[in-house]
C-alpha cells in the first residue's frame, strides 16, 4: 500500500529539517535552491547527500559542474531562504542579489553569513522519483557564527546553540 502525496507531504512537514542553500556555478551561471534534504553520509571520506528536484535548473547545473556548495542558514537568513525557495520570483543568478556572497577558493558560491559552508565534488548521483540524490565529497569547509534555523510545521524555527 502507498500513501497519498498530500499525506506524505503533511507527514514530512512535521520532520524538522536544517534549512540550507544548495548552490553551484560562477558569475551569471550561478544557480541555487533552498533545501532541507541534506545530511551527512560518512566522515571517511567526509561526504554528504543533497536531494534536488530533477525539474530544477540547479540540478542541471550541478550535473554540468560536478560540484556544489551547501550553506547552513542561521536565524537571520529566513528571507534568503524564502528567496531561494522561489517566493520572490527570482530565478538563476538573480537569486544572488540577496545576501552577502563570496566564493570558495574552488569558485563555488559561499554565503558569508552562513554558520557552516561546505564545497563538495559530486561522487555519485542516484535518481529516485522526482529527485536526484547527489553524494558529495566535502573538499572545503568554512565554520562561522550563528544559530541554525530549521523548518518544521511549515514554519522556520531558530535553534539556540547548546553549551557543552
N, C-alpha and C positions, 0 to 999 in steps of 0.2 A: 504494500500500500504506500502511496506517495501523498504527502500533504500538499495543499494548495500553495500557490505563490504568495497570496496575501497572508496566509497563516505562517509561512516560512519567514516572511519579512517582519511580521509582528513579533514572532519569537526572537529573531535575530536582533531586533531593535532594543531588546532588553539586555543583550550582552554588552557590557561596557567595552569600548574599544579605544585604544590610544589614537588620537587624531594626528595624522601625518600628511605631508605632501610628498608625492612621488613625482620627480621631475627628471627631465633629460634634455639633451641638446645644448646648443650655444647660440647666442645672438638671436636673430629673428626665427631660428629653428627651435627655440626652446618650447617645451610643452610641459604641462603638469596637471595633476589632479589631486583632490583631497581623497584620502583613503583611511579606513580603519583596519583593513585586511592585510596587516603587516605583522610578522612575528619572526623571532629567531629560529634558526634551523639547527645550527651547531656552532661550537666555538673553535673547532679544529677541522677545517679552516673556518674562520669567522664568516658566517653566512646568515642570510635572512631570506624570507619569502615575501613577495608582494603580489597581491591579486589585482589585476587591471581588466576592466571590461574590454572585450575584444572589439567593440564598436568605437572605442576611444582613439582619438588621434595620438594620445600619449602612448598607447600600446604600440601603435605602428612605429612611432619614433624610437621607443626603447628597442624594438626589434632591429631597426636600422642602425642605431648607435651602438648596440651591445653593452650599454651602460645606463645606469640610473642612479639618482640620489634620493635619499629618504630623509626628511626632516620631521622630527617630533615637534609638535606645536605646543606653545605654552598658553596660559590663560589669557594673555593679551592678544592672541592671534586668531580669535574666533571669526573676525571679519575676513581675514585672509583665508581661513578655512572655507567660509561660505563662498568667497570669491572664486577660489579654485574648484569648488564643487559646482560652479555654474550659476549661482544665484544672481550674479550681476550681469550675466550675458557675455562677459569677456571670454574670448577664445584664444588659443595659440599663445604666441609671445606676449600678447596684450595683457594676459593674466599677471605678468611680472611687473606691471606698472605699480602694483600694490605691494608694499613690503620693502625691506632693506636687503637687497641682494648683492652677493659677491659670488665668486666661483671657487671651487676646489682647485688645487694645482692641476688636476686632470681636465679641468674645464667645465665640469658639471655645475649646474646652479646650486647655490647654498644660501638659505635664508639666514642672515646674520644673527637674528634674534632667537633662533631655534635652540632649545636646551640640548638637543642631540642632532647632529647632521652626519650622515653616512654616504659615502660614494661607493657604488657597487659595480662589479663587472658581471654580466649575465653568464651563468654557467649552465643553466638549463631552463627550458620553457615547457610547461605542461599545459595543454589545452583541456579545460574542463567546462563543458556547457558554454555559458555566456562569457566566461573569463579565461584569461591567461594567467597562470601562476608562474611568476619569474623567480627563480632561485638566483640570488646574487651573492658573490663573494665580496665581502667588505674589504675595500682596499685603502680607504681613507676615512678618518673619523675626527670630528671636532665636538668636544663637550663644552657646553655653555652653561648658562644660568637659567633659572625659571622653573616653574612647576608645570608639569604636564597637564594637558586637558584631555578628557575622554568624552566620548559621545555615547549616551545611553538614554533610552526612553525618548528618543527623538529630540534630545537637547544636549548642549555642551555642559560639562561639569569640571570644575577645577580639582586638581589633586594637590594637596599640600605636601611638601617634601617631608619625609619621615626622618626623624632624628634617631641615630643608632646608638 
